[in-house]
Amino acid sequence: MDLIYQAGQATAAEVRAGLPEAPSDSAVRTLLRLLEEKGHLTHVEEGQRYVYRPTTPKVDAGRSALRHLADTFFGGSVARVAAALLAEDTRDLDPDTRARLAARIQAAQAAEEDTK
């Protein structure tokens, strides 16, 4: 899925070429078929090849994956996910990024107070 999201679309051969330890052609095609059956991909025929595209915008898929990660490893707690991320290397958090994060936290607090 990463390769298809990065390219916007890809054939089985392009997916296989983008994998560091590529499995067989048939394994890649089987995986793409399964992803399509699960609703993650769709395809169009261009000549004798299938061109696969994601069915969900990357940002929506990312939110869904993050929600799944939070549910699976952090009991569904956004606060625990954020704390775990911030416990990692925070050297890349420049002052602007810190200010944006603080503003989002303040907005979430204000929204929670408005619902009480």
Secondary structure, 3 states (H helix, E strand, C coil): CHHHHHHCCECHHHHHHHCCCCCCHHHHHHHHHHHHHCCCEEEEEECCEEEEEECCCHHHHHHHHHHHHHHHHCCCCHHHHHHHHHHCCCCCCCHHHHHHHHHHHHHHHHHHHHCC
